[in-house]
Amino acid sequence: MTRKTTNRVVCFAAITCIGIVPAMGQEKVDPQAASAGTAMKLVWQDEFDGDSLDYAKWGVEVNAFGGGNSELQIYTDRSENVRVEDGNLVIEARKDNAGISGTEREYSSGRVRTKHRGDWKYGRIDVRAKLPEGAGIWSAIWMLPTDDAYGGWAASGEIDIMEMKGQEPDQVLGTLHYGDVWPRNAYSGDKYKLQNGTFADDFHTFSVVWKPGQIDWLIDGKKYQTQTKWSSTGGEFPAPFDQEFHLLLNVAVGGNFLGSPNDSTPFPAQMLVDYVRVYQ
């Protein structure tokens, strides 16, 4: 999630249901990559076809501290905020005055990650999702380094596959964060705008194709951005994007990046995730 004016907080208050499994070894091939002559095999996936979250693949964050951007939500592991339902992962932001560890906030939401369950160096990551709209609603599909090999944020990097401000539901952002530790960090990226409708109307597939020295961003298989220039004070290019990263999915509420909800913001606000697939 983009950090432009404040520090990245990547420590977690608690992660529930810790578990580690090896990457899956299916022989399924990415058809879009195959058609481009760069076939990769499916190595990790979650289709969310069951009736509960697979904790061997996902950790659920419990965090009352606003995500590092003066955000307004509290992240919980309650089913009201994170659940699997009707073939989708549901991450739901609510206005319900939820409390954990003696802290209560007006808004609650969910954030899940694959750290130590799914960690990858290079490949293609596809996430098919339908996003929530509304002022102050910030949905994100992003990646952080598993070991911070080159130092604290953002010297070890961050890959934002997709971020959407709910008040601008027809466009999403794809961004890299890198350089030095905050506040001497740098970022670069671009946006993709739909010609018709919004990302809240239907499901779309958000992807990155990550190779040594190059990262491409795609929407529904259509490439809209390529980045080949970045740096890290902790190592030589292609650092920091030459180490294992893991995936995070969340819906934040308010904060410095996009502002607060208003009277027109609909709650509950849901991000629905149909699947996550990783190819290498």
C-alpha positions in Angstrom: 0.0 0.0 0.0 1.4 3.3 -1.1 3.2 5.3 1.5 4.0 8.9 0.4 4.0 11.0 3.5 4.5 8.7 6.4 6.4 5.7 7.6 5.7 2.1 6.7 4.7 0.0 9.7 5.3 -3.6 8.9 5.4 -5.2 12.3 2.2 -7.0 13.3 0.5 -7.2 16.6 -0.5 -10.8 16.1 -1.0 -13.3 13.3 -3.5 -16.1 13.9 -3.2 -19.8 13.0 0.5 -20.0 12.0 1.3 -22.8 9.7 3.8 -23.5 6.9 3.3 -25.7 3.8 5.5 -26.2 0.8 4.5 -24.7 -2.5 2.1 -26.7 -4.6 3.5 -28.5 -7.6 0.6 -28.6 -10.1 1.4 -28.8 -13.8 -1.3 -26.4 -14.8 0.1 -23.8 -17.2 -0.8 -20.1 -17.4 -2.6 -19.9 -20.7 -2.0 -16.1 -21.2 1.8 -16.6 -20.7 1.8 -19.7 -22.9 0.2 -17.7 -25.8 3.0 -15.1 -25.4 5.7 -17.9 -25.5 6.7 -17.5 -21.9 4.8 -20.5 -20.3 5.0 -20.9 -16.5 3.6 -23.6 -14.3 1.2 -23.0 -11.5 3.1 -23.4 -8.2 0.6 -22.0 -5.6 -3.1 -21.2 -5.6 -6.2 -20.7 -3.6 -9.6 -20.9 -5.3 -11.6 -20.2 -2.1 -13.9 -23.1 -2.8 -14.3 -24.3 0.8 -16.3 -22.9 3.7 -13.4 -21.4 5.7 -10.1 -19.8 5.1 -7.1 -22.1 4.6 -4.8 -21.1 7.4 -2.0 -23.2 5.9 -1.9 -20.6 3.2 -3.0 -17.4 5.0 -2.3 -15.6 8.2 -4.9 -13.1 9.5 -3.6 -9.9 11.0 -4.9 -8.5 14.3 -3.8 -4.9 14.5 -5.3 -1.9 16.3 -2.7 0.6 15.1 -4.0 2.1 11.8 -1.6 0.5 9.4 1.1 3.2 9.5 -0.9 5.8 7.5 -3.2 7.2 10.3 -5.9 4.8 9.0 -9.1 4.5 10.9 -9.7 0.8 10.9 -8.9 -1.9 13.4 -7.9 -5.2 11.7 -9.5 -8.3 13.3 -9.8 -12.0 12.7 -13.5 -12.0 13.2 -15.7 -13.6 10.5 -17.4 -10.3 10.1 -14.2 -9.0 8.6 -12.5 -12.1 7.0 -14.3 -15.1 5.7 -14.8 -17.5 2.8 -18.3 -17.4 1.3 -19.9 -18.5 -2.0 -16.5 -19.3 -3.6 -14.9 -16.0 -2.6 -12.6 -14.7 0.1 -14.5 -11.8 1.6 -12.6 -8.9 3.2 -15.2 -6.6 4.7 -14.8 -3.1 6.2 -17.5 -2.2 8.7 -18.6 0.7 10.7 -19.2 -1.1 14.0 -17.0 0.2 16.8 -15.1 -3.1 17.1 -12.5 -3.5 19.8 -9.4 -5.7 20.5 -6.7 -5.6 23.2 -8.5 -2.7 25.0 -8.6 -0.6 21.8 -11.8 0.3 20.1 -12.2 2.0 16.7 -15.1 3.2 14.7 -14.2 1.0 11.7 -13.1 -2.6 11.4 -11.7 -4.5 8.5 -9.5 -7.5 7.5 -6.0 -8.0 6.2 -4.4 -11.4 5.3 -1.0 -12.4 4.1 0.9 -15.4 2.8 4.2 -14.8 4.7 6.0 -18.2 5.4 3.1 -19.9 3.6 3.6 -18.5 0.2 6.9 -16.7 -0.5 8.2 -16.2 -4.1 11.2 -14.8 -6.0 10.0 -14.0 -9.5 6.9 -15.3 -11.3 3.5 -14.2 -12.2 0.9 -13.4 -9.6 -2.8 -13.3 -10.6 -5.6 -12.1 -8.3 -9.2 -12.0 -9.6 -11.2 -9.6 -7.4 -14.2 -7.3 -7.2 -13.4 -4.1 -5.3 -15.4 -1.9 -3.0 -16.2 1.7 -3.8 -16.9 4.7 -1.6 -14.9 7.7 -0.2 -12.3 6.6 2.2 -12.2 3.0 1.2 -8.8 1.8 0.2 -8.4 -1.7 -1.2 -5.0 -3.2 -1.9 -3.3 -6.3 -3.4 0.4 -6.0 -2.7 3.7 -7.7 -1.7 6.3 -7.2 0.9 9.8 -8.8 1.3 9.8 -11.8 3.6 13.2 -11.1 5.1 13.9 -7.4 4.6 17.4 -8.4 3.2 18.3 -4.8 2.3 17.1 -2.9 5.4 13.9 -1.4 6.7 11.0 0.0 4.5 11.4 0.9 1.7 15.1 -0.2 1.2 13.9 -3.8 0.9 11.1 -2.8 -1.5 7.4 -3.1 -1.9 5.4 -4.2 -4.9 1.8 -2.8 -5.1 0.0 -5.0 -7.6 -3.2 -2.9 -7.2 -4.5 -0.1 -5.0 -7.8 1.6 -5.5 -9.2 4.7 -3.8 -12.9 4.1 -3.3 -13.8 7.6 -4.5 -12.1 6.9 -7.8 -13.5 3.4 -8.6 -12.8 3.5 -12.3 -9.0 3.5 -11.8 -6.3 1.6 -10.0 -2.6 2.2 -9.2 0.4 0.0 -9.7 3.5 1.2 -7.7 7.0 0.2 -6.6 8.6 1.5 -3.4 12.4 1.2 -3.0 15.5 3.3 -2.4 16.5 4.2 1.1 14.7 3.8 4.5 11.9 6.2 5.1 11.8 9.2 4.7 14.5 9.0 2.1 12.6 6.4 0.1 11.4 6.6 -3.5 8.5 5.3 -5.5 7.4 5.0 -9.1 4.3 3.8 -10.9 1.3 4.4 -13.1 -2.5 4.0 -13.1 -5.0 2.1 -15.2 -8.4 3.6 -16.0 -11.4 1.6 -17.3 -13.0 2.9 -20.4 -16.4 2.0 -19.1 -17.8 1.2 -15.6 -15.9 0.7 -12.4 -13.9 -1.9 -10.6 -16.8 -2.3 -8.3 -19.1 -3.5 -11.0 -17.5 -6.8 -11.8 -14.5 -9.0 -11.2 -11.1 -8.2 -12.8 -7.8 -9.9 -12.8 -4.9 -7.9 -11.4 -1.4 -9.3 -12.2 2.3 -8.7 -12.1 4.9 -10.5 -14.1 8.1 -10.3 -12.2 11.4 -11.1 -13.8 15.1 -10.2 -13.0 15.3 -6.5 -13.6 11.7 -6.1 -15.0 8.2 -6.0 -13.5 5.1 -5.7 -15.7 1.6 -4.9 -14.5 -1.5 -6.3 -16.2 -5.3 -5.9 -15.9 -7.3 -8.8 -17.4 -4.2 -9.9 -19.2 -3.5 -6.5 -20.8 -0.2 -5.0 -19.9 -0.4 -1.3 -19.0 3.0 -0.7 -17.3 6.6 -1.9 -17.3 9.3 -0.9 -14.8 13.0 -1.6 -15.2 14.6 1.1 -13.1 14.8 1.1 -9.3 17.5 1.1 -6.6 18.3 0.2 -3.0 20.9 1.6 -0.7 21.2 -2.0 0.7 22.4 -3.6 -2.5 23.1 -3.4 -6.2 20.5 -3.6 -8.9 18.2 -5.6 -9.3 18.0 -5.2 -5.5 15.7 -4.9 -3.7 13.4 -6.9 -6.1 15.7 -10.0 -6.2 14.5 -11.7 -3.0 11.4 -13.5 -1.8 8.2 -11.5 -1.3 4.8 -12.6 0.0 1.3 -11.4 -0.8 -1.1 -9.2 1.2 -4.8 -8.5 0.6 -6.7 -5.9 2.6 -9.2 -3.1 2.8 -8.2 0.0 4.8 -10.4 2.8 5.9 -9.3 6.4 5.7 -5.8 7.7 6.4 -3.4 10.1 4.8 -3.5 8.5 1.3 -7.1 9.1 0.5 -8.9 10.8 3.3 -11.8 9.8 5.5 -15.2 8.2 4.7 -18.2 10.5 4.4 -21.9 10.2 4.8 -22.2 8.7 1.3 -19.7 5.9 1.9 -21.5 2.5 1.9 -20.8 0.1 4.8 -20.2 -2.7 4.9 -17.7 -2.5 2.0 -16.5 -5.8 0.6 -13.5 -6.9 -1.5 -14.4 -10.2 -3.0 -11.4 -12.4 -4.2 -12.3 -15.2 -6.6 -8.8 -16.7 -6.7 -5.1 -16.2 -6.2 -2.7 -18.0 -8.6 1.1 -17.9 -8.7 3.0 -19.2 -11.7 6.8 -19.7 -12.1 
